[in-house]
Amino acid sequence: MKIGILGAGSIGSTLARKLAAAGHEVKVANSRGPETIEADVLTTGATAVNASDVVQDVEVLITSIPLNGMLAVKPLVANLPTDAVVIDTSNYYPARDRHVQALEDGQVESLWITEQLGRPVAKAWNAILSGTFEAKGAPAGDPTRLAIPVAADRDADRETAMTLVEDTGFDAVDAGTLADSWRQQPGAPAYCTELTLQEMPAALAVAEKDVLPERRDKAMAAIGERVEAGDLLTVADLVALNRAIYR
């Protein structure tokens, strides 16, 4: 497929490498220009382009930017082909994204994103740590292969996102509609806890919406305390902390 990736942070960079390695035609952009994209992002065949070019002639656009940047990219998204699929990887963290009243009042993050962009999205790759995503992909059928939840309202969006998740080395789990995508938001049992295909559906099912913000903030506070104490947190440390708080 022809894929554009907007954002070259940890998740966006890994997406560019993995999807290009899987045979897709990938171009990647950030807000600072193609010359600022690290060379290792392009090692498997992805191309660095300007942000205005990343939406041209693509079948899929993946937005991998902080949630607070969504409104700024709406003009870019408006230039997408009408049948292009948009997949969003973002999460709401108030300390980083500034206060968003609608989200504080309980609006589902993916539904807020659709309002900001003016078109439907699929939600994927938001519920996995960047270190997990980079290092722990596995072939289909591997019993240790980890799972990634995917939510969408339109069948075409869901099918495309799930196919691409599989291409990045993880089992895709249908997590329902965007209205249900709070089940994969920060604070939920399915969020960044390294679950398999067999474990993920149960984690999505037992989530409790009202407790997610408190658990999210508790995890961030615990991470902050350990960083201040001088701890060098590994991916395994973060997964263990998330499991202890979210499940």
C-alpha positions in Angstrom: 0.0 0.0 0.0 1.0 3.6 -0.4 1.3 4.9 3.2 2.1 8.3 4.6 3.3 8.7 8.2 3.0 12.1 9.9 5.3 12.1 12.8 8.8 10.6 13.2 9.0 10.1 17.0 9.5 6.6 18.5 6.3 5.0 17.2 6.3 6.8 13.9 9.9 5.9 13.2 9.3 2.3 14.0 6.2 2.2 11.8 8.2 3.6 8.9 10.9 0.9 9.3 8.5 -2.0 9.8 6.0 -1.1 7.1 8.6 -0.4 4.5 10.3 -3.7 5.4 6.9 -5.4 4.9 6.9 -4.1 1.3 4.7 -1.0 1.6 5.6 2.2 -0.2 6.2 4.5 2.8 6.9 8.2 3.1 7.4 9.9 6.5 7.3 13.6 7.5 7.6 15.7 10.6 7.0 19.3 11.4 10.7 20.3 11.0 11.5 19.1 7.5 12.8 15.9 5.9 16.4 16.8 6.6 15.7 16.4 10.3 14.5 12.8 10.0 17.2 10.4 11.3 18.8 8.2 8.7 18.0 5.0 10.5 14.3 5.6 10.0 14.9 5.2 6.3 17.0 2.1 6.3 14.3 -0.3 5.1 13.1 1.9 2.2 10.9 4.7 3.6 11.3 8.2 2.1 11.5 11.4 4.1 9.3 14.2 2.6 7.8 17.5 3.6 4.6 17.4 5.6 2.6 18.8 2.6 3.8 15.9 0.5 3.1 13.1 3.0 -0.7 13.3 2.2 -0.3 13.2 -1.5 -1.3 10.1 -3.4 -1.6 7.8 -0.4 -4.1 5.1 0.6 -3.3 5.4 4.3 -2.2 8.2 6.5 -0.9 7.4 10.0 -0.9 10.3 12.4 1.8 9.6 15.1 2.0 13.0 16.8 1.1 14.3 20.2 -2.6 14.7 20.6 -2.3 18.5 21.1 -1.1 18.8 17.5 -4.2 17.4 15.9 -5.9 20.6 15.1 -2.8 22.0 13.4 -2.7 19.1 10.9 -6.4 19.3 9.9 -5.5 21.3 6.7 -3.1 18.5 5.7 -5.7 15.8 6.3 -8.2 17.8 4.2 -5.9 17.2 1.2 -6.1 13.5 1.5 -7.9 11.4 -1.2 -11.5 10.9 0.0 -11.1 7.2 0.2 -7.8 7.2 2.2 -7.8 5.6 5.6 -6.6 7.6 8.6 -5.1 5.7 11.5 -4.2 7.5 14.7 -1.7 6.4 17.4 -2.1 9.2 19.9 -3.0 9.3 23.6 -4.1 12.1 25.9 -1.6 13.0 28.7 -2.7 16.3 30.3 0.8 17.2 31.5 2.0 17.1 27.9 -1.0 18.0 25.9 -2.5 20.7 28.0 -5.9 20.6 29.5 -8.7 19.5 27.0 -12.0 20.0 28.7 -14.0 17.6 26.5 -11.6 14.8 27.4 -11.5 15.8 31.1 -15.3 15.5 30.9 -15.0 11.9 29.6 -15.2 12.2 25.8 -13.5 9.2 24.2 -10.2 10.3 22.8 -10.7 8.9 19.3 -14.1 10.6 18.9 -12.4 13.9 19.9 -9.8 13.2 17.2 -12.4 12.6 14.5 -13.9 16.0 15.4 -10.5 17.8 15.2 -9.6 16.2 11.9 -13.1 16.3 10.3 -13.1 12.7 9.2 -13.2 9.1 10.8 -10.1 7.4 12.0 -9.0 4.0 13.1 -7.2 3.7 16.4 -4.1 1.5 16.5 -0.6 1.3 17.9 -1.5 3.6 20.8 -1.6 0.8 23.4 2.0 -0.4 23.0 5.2 1.0 24.5 7.7 2.2 21.9 10.3 -0.2 23.2 7.9 -3.1 22.9 6.9 -2.1 19.4 10.5 -1.8 18.2 11.9 -5.0 19.7 9.1 -7.6 20.2 7.5 -8.2 16.8 7.2 -11.9 15.9 6.0 -14.0 13.0 2.3 -14.9 12.7 1.6 -18.1 14.6 4.3 -17.6 17.2 2.6 -18.4 20.5 4.5 -15.5 22.2 3.4 -12.9 19.7 1.9 -9.9 21.4 -1.4 -8.2 20.4 -2.4 -4.7 19.5 -6.1 -3.5 19.8 -7.7 -1.8 16.8 -10.9 0.3 17.0 -12.8 1.8 14.1 -16.3 2.6 13.0 -16.0 1.8 9.3 -15.2 -1.7 8.1 -12.6 -0.6 5.5 -10.7 1.4 8.2 -10.7 -1.5 10.6 -9.6 -4.1 8.0 -6.8 -1.9 6.7 -5.5 -1.0 10.2 -5.7 -4.7 11.3 -3.8 -5.8 8.2 -1.1 -3.2 8.8 -0.8 -4.1 12.5 -0.2 -7.7 11.5 2.5 -6.5 9.0 4.4 -4.9 11.9 4.7 -8.2 13.7 1.8 -8.2 16.1 -1.6 -9.8 16.3 -4.4 -7.4 15.6 -7.5 -7.6 17.9 -10.8 -6.1 16.9 -11.6 -3.7 19.8 -14.9 -2.5 18.4 -16.1 0.9 17.5 -14.5 4.3 18.3 -17.1 4.7 21.1 -15.5 1.7 22.8 -11.9 2.7 22.1 -11.6 4.1 25.7 -10.9 0.5 26.5 -7.4 0.9 25.0 -6.7 4.4 26.4 -4.1 5.1 29.1 -5.1 3.6 32.4 -6.9 0.6 30.9 -5.8 -3.0 31.5 -5.0 -3.4 27.7 -2.8 -0.3 27.6 1.0 -1.1 27.4 0.8 -4.3 29.4 2.2 -6.7 26.7 -0.7 -9.1 26.2 -1.1 -11.9 23.7 -4.0 -12.6 21.3 -5.6 -14.8 23.9 -5.2 -12.3 26.8 -6.2 -9.1 25.0 -10.0 -9.6 24.6 -10.5 -10.2 28.4 -8.4 -7.1 29.2 -10.5 -5.0 26.9 -13.7 -6.4 28.4 -12.9 -5.7 32.1 -11.9 -2.1 31.6 -13.7 0.5 33.7 -14.0 3.9 32.1 -14.4 6.0 35.2 -11.1 4.9 36.8 -8.8 5.4 33.7 -7.7 9.0 34.4 -6.8 8.2 38.0 -4.8 5.1 37.0 -3.1 6.9 34.2 -2.0 9.8 36.5 -1.0 7.3 39.2 1.3 5.5 36.7 2.8 8.7 35.5 3.5 9.8 39.1 5.1 6.5 39.9 7.4 6.8 36.8 8.3 10.3 37.7 9.2 9.4 41.2 11.5 6.6 40.0 13.2 8.8 37.4 13.8 11.5 40.1 15.4 8.8 42.3 17.8 8.1 39.5 16.3 4.8 38.3 16.9 3.9 34.6 13.6 2.3 33.8 13.6 -0.5 31.2 10.7 -1.7 29.1 10.2 -4.6 31.5 10.0 -2.1 34.4 7.3 0.0 32.6 5.3 -3.1 31.7 5.4 -4.4 35.3 4.4 -1.0 36.6 1.5 -0.7 34.2 0.3 -4.2 35.0 0.4 -3.4 38.7 -1.7 -0.2 38.4 -3.9 -0.9 35.4 -5.0 -4.5 35.9 
